[in-house]
Amino acid sequence: MITSQNPQYYALSLFRTGECAGKLEAWKKSQQIHEKVLADFPEFELRAEARYGAGWALQHQGQLAEAIKQYELVTEETQTETAAKARFMIGECCFAKKEHKEATRHFLKAAYSYGHKEWSPMAFFEAGRCFEVLRDSTQAKNCYQQLVEKYGDHSKVRDARRRLAALGG
């Protein structure tokens, strides 16, 4: 790990180390490093990203409730792509907990609130999947149709069209 007399560079080196630990699937280490960045550097410019990293590590350790808390804080700190990802991941955590109705709420919030070219179409698709689990084919079709209409060049369009065909839409 790089150490520096400059706190900004030290915080950045810690943050990047936490990201690397995550890429290596060393989830506990990634969590610890991201939490150190958050604790030691309250003014760090990538604070929301460090918090997202902590949530991501917690999610991969199966600590879904704690991951959701971190992701919620991200959405309070920023309205950037990181917030869109965090809101989407809250939906993923809820889906994993089989809380499909709650998951749809978060997926739809990610889709509508951020309008992000990657996370919004993914959120429409996952909301559609949740509605299918909930046996609400009308809402599922609506989500898939919005994905197709608003994000026609996204990689999930083909899957959305398949689901629409399967649902008779």
C-alpha positions in Angstrom: 0.0 0.0 0.0 1.2 3.5 -0.8 1.7 5.9 2.0 2.1 9.6 1.6 2.3 12.7 3.7 -0.5 14.1 1.6 -3.9 12.8 3.0 -5.6 13.2 -0.3 -3.2 10.8 -2.0 -3.2 8.4 1.0 -7.0 8.3 0.9 -7.0 7.7 -2.8 -4.4 4.9 -2.5 -6.5 3.2 0.2 -9.7 3.6 -1.9 -7.9 2.0 -4.9 -6.6 -0.8 -2.6 -10.2 -1.5 -1.5 -11.3 -1.7 -5.1 -8.5 -4.1 -5.9 -9.4 -6.3 -3.0 -13.0 -6.4 -4.3 -11.8 -7.3 -7.8 -9.9 -10.2 -6.1 -13.0 -11.1 -4.3 -11.3 -10.5 -0.9 -14.6 -9.2 0.4 -13.8 -8.8 4.1 -10.6 -6.9 3.2 -12.3 -4.7 0.7 -15.0 -3.9 3.3 -12.4 -3.0 5.9 -10.4 -0.8 3.6 -13.4 1.1 2.3 -14.6 1.6 5.9 -11.2 2.9 6.9 -11.4 5.5 4.0 -14.9 6.5 5.3 -13.7 6.8 8.9 -10.4 8.5 8.4 -11.2 10.8 5.5 -14.6 12.5 5.9 -13.9 15.0 3.1 -12.6 12.4 0.6 -13.9 13.4 -2.9 -14.8 9.8 -3.7 -16.6 9.2 -0.4 -19.8 7.9 -2.1 -17.8 5.5 -4.2 -16.0 4.3 -1.1 -19.3 3.8 0.7 -20.6 1.9 -2.4 -17.5 -0.3 -2.2 -18.3 -1.1 1.4 -21.8 -2.0 0.5 -20.7 -4.1 -2.4 -18.3 -6.0 -0.1 -21.0 -6.5 2.5 -23.5 -7.7 -0.2 -21.0 -10.3 -1.4 -20.6 -11.5 2.2 -24.3 -12.1 2.5 -24.8 -9.2 4.9 -27.7 -7.8 2.9 -29.2 -5.6 5.6 -25.9 -3.9 6.2 -25.2 -3.5 2.5 -28.6 -1.9 2.1 -27.8 0.6 4.8 -24.6 1.6 3.0 -26.3 1.9 -0.4 -29.0 4.1 1.1 -26.4 6.4 2.5 -24.8 6.6 -1.0 -28.2 7.7 -2.4 -28.3 10.4 0.2 -24.8 11.7 -0.5 -24.9 11.9 -4.3 -27.1 11.8 -7.4 -24.4 10.4 -9.7 -24.1 7.1 -11.4 -22.9 5.7 -8.1 -26.3 6.5 -6.6 -28.1 4.9 -9.5 -26.0 1.7 -9.0 -26.6 1.8 -5.2 -30.4 2.1 -5.7 -30.2 -0.8 -8.2 -28.2 -2.9 -5.7 -30.8 -2.3 -3.0 -33.3 -3.8 -5.4 -30.9 -6.8 -5.9 -30.5 -7.3 -2.2 -34.3 -7.2 -1.7 -34.7 -9.7 -4.6 -32.1 -12.0 -2.9 -34.1 -11.8 0.3 -37.3 -12.7 -1.7 -38.8 -9.3 -0.9 -40.0 -8.9 -4.5 -42.5 -6.1 -3.9 -39.9 -4.1 -2.1 -37.4 -4.9 -4.8 -39.7 -3.5 -7.5 -39.9 -0.2 -5.6 -36.2 0.2 -5.6 -35.7 -0.9 -9.2 -38.4 1.5 -10.4 -36.9 4.3 -8.4 -33.5 3.5 -10.0 -35.1 3.5 -13.4 -37.1 6.7 -13.1 -35.0 8.8 -10.7 -31.7 8.7 -12.4 -32.3 8.1 -16.1 -28.8 6.6 -16.3 -28.2 4.9 -19.7 -26.9 1.7 -18.1 -28.7 1.4 -14.8 -32.2 2.5 -15.8 -32.7 -0.2 -18.5 -31.2 -2.8 -16.1 -33.6 -1.6 -13.4 -36.6 -1.8 -15.8 -35.6 -5.4 -16.7 -35.2 -6.4 -13.0 -38.5 -4.8 -12.0 -40.1 -6.8 -14.8 -38.6 -10.0 -13.4 -40.0 -9.1 -9.9 -43.4 -8.4 -11.3 -43.3 -11.8 -13.0 -42.5 -13.5 -9.7 -45.4 -11.5 -8.1 -47.6 -12.8 -11.0 -48.4 -9.3 -12.2 -47.9 -9.7 -15.9 -49.4 -6.3 -16.8 -46.7 -4.5 -14.8 -44.0 -6.9 -16.0 -44.9 -6.2 -19.6 -45.0 -2.4 -18.9 -41.4 -2.5 -17.5 -40.1 -4.6 -20.4 -41.9 -2.3 -22.9 -40.4 0.8 -21.4 -36.9 -0.7 -21.6 -37.4 -1.5 -25.3 -38.9 2.0 -26.1 -36.6 4.2 -24.1 -33.3 2.2 -24.4 -33.6 0.5 -27.7 -29.8 -0.1 -28.1 -29.2 -1.6 -24.6 -28.0 -5.2 -24.3 -31.1 -6.1 -22.3 -33.5 -5.2 -25.1 -33.3 -8.7 -26.6 -34.1 -10.3 -23.2 -37.0 -7.9 -22.7 -38.4 -8.7 -26.1 -38.2 -12.4 -25.2 -40.0 -11.9 -21.9 -42.7 -9.8 -23.7 -43.2 -12.6 -26.2 -43.5 -15.2 -23.4 -46.0 -13.0 -21.6 -48.0 -12.5 -24.8 -47.2 -8.8 -25.2 
